[in-house]
Amino acid sequence: MGVIERLPARLLLALAGGLCLWLSFPDHDLALLAIPGVALIGTAMWDVPARTGALLGLVAGLACFVPTLSWSGIFVGKFPWFALATFESLYVAVMGAVLAALQRPLLRAGRPLLAALLVPVLWVLQEWARGSLPYGGFPWARIAFSQADTPFARWAAIGGAPLITLAVALVAVPLILLVVTRRVPVVAAGLAVVAVGGAFAVPVPTQGESTAKVGLVQGNVPRAGLDFNAERRKVLDNHVAGTEALAAKHDDLDLVIWPENSSDIDPLRNDDARQQVQRALDAIDTPLVMGAILDEPAPAVSNVSMYYQPGGGEPERYVKQHPVPFAEYVPHREFYRLFSSKVDLVRVGFAKGDRNVAFRVEGEDGAFSAVPTICFEVAYDGLMRSAVRDAEAKGEPSLLVVQTNNATFGYTAESTQQYAISRIRAIEHGRSVAHVSTVGVSGFVNPDGSSTPTTELFTAAQPVDEVVLRSGLTVSDRLGPWVEWGSAILLLLAVAWRLRTGRTGRVEARSTADRSTAQTEEASTGA
């Protein structure tokens, strides 16, 4: 059957595969559908021209990203949502084109297993690329972040999120081969068994060196949406009131954590805000980590995590290192205004922090570090890894702190998708995570990825837990991005083989043509 005749069926397979990937993420939580999702997309792209591979990748990407990222347009409209989903889909389209270009020569050489193994390799690289470029990338909706409730999550301790993605995609390889060749090579089956069986065998940390009693304050906001902080004083007051409620129930806390944007009034420059923060400190008499917006460095502002101690003094601070493009700053504003006036909703840009910070907390069981990250930063592998390494250098156990504000995404899956990322990070770095939002979901994640009950959306809550504190580095922390580099090397080898076989084919074709010409001339002369 020709390519054109089979194209509608291939498009349906790509569409179904993308939808399976969407359903694997929260709030649907059908995590294992990621395996047939990759298998369907890989089958659709099998033995096609590069342009067809790109089309199929685009369809698969749109089927996944349009529904998965629907929260991005909940209050700003459909254009930014579809623009983001389409842009993310282009990476899958490029993956499809590259896969087709490299796969066909392998199939012509009778090597279907190697052709199929390009699928997991390119999937890892595709996720790496869209999590890096442009403007620092957008690493949301990676296969790994759908697997927090499956054994595959355990691979995070060895190779981070990329190894989870690789393992899931490897299990899809025998399914692809079964459909397209009607057989499964022993090697492919073995790799799938290793990916699944190894996930159960990888040890995950469950015991801590010490513990700390930590309280979270989810203060809630007056209203959901872009104007969540229209009543900025009310948001701050809600968190002060929540802290006072926490103090009434607990007098033995080691640390209290407020979320991102808990004070959008600069507490260093506004006396009223400063007094409210002090009121909370007086009530709880415990170190406090809070999220605030500072009116510096002018004309920009800073999204910061601030660490206050009851004894007073200047608070320590962490400045968000990865402000979100088009949300916290607008790159090339004049250009993007041609497409949407929504870019002008971001009137003041956020400054970019230049270093990791670990707040030292004197707990009841000894000192530990609270390592802050703000909102979408939790999705960036390198940033999280460097923060953990820097904290480890202090020689104390540490707690990862994720402060976020989900008010701008309403009652969508964004909150649960982000919480799932925190669960993967806990396993990857072997540490507990305190994840706190202005409006939910908030909760505590253990080093093995298990979670305490999470809070409801748009409610005030003050969850407390005795969190495990650990030190030491996981294999993933020590080796860094080895999965991506390994995949890149395999891709380069495939490209080199493709170029070599291409040259050999051209030489052989010329030799055949020369012999044919010579034979024709001889026959003509003889005649």
Protein Blocks (a to p, Z undefined) as FASTA:
>chain_A
ZZklmmmmmmmmmmmmmmmmmmmpcfklpmklmmmmmmmmmmmmgopafklmmmmmmmmm
mmmmmmmmmmmmmmnojklmmmmmmmmmmmmmmmmmmmmmmmmmmmmnopaklmmmmmmm
mmmmmmmmmmmbgehiaaehifklmmmmgmklmmmmmnojmlmmmmmmmmmmmmmmmmmn
opacfklmmmmmmmmmmmmmpccdfbdfbdcddddddebpfbgcjklmmmmmlmmmmmmm
mmmmmmmmoccbfbdcddehklmcdfklmmklmmmmmmmmmmnopacdddddddbddfbd
cdddddddfkgpjddddddfbdcehklocehkllmmmmomklmmmmbccdddfbdcdddd
ddfkbccdddddehjlmmpmklmmmmmmmmmmnopacdddddddfklnmjafklmmmmmm
mmmmmmmnopacddddfkopaddddfkopacddddehiacdddddddddedjdfklmnmp
mlmmmmmmmmmmmmmmmmmmmmmmmmmmmmmmmmmmmmmmmmmmmZZ
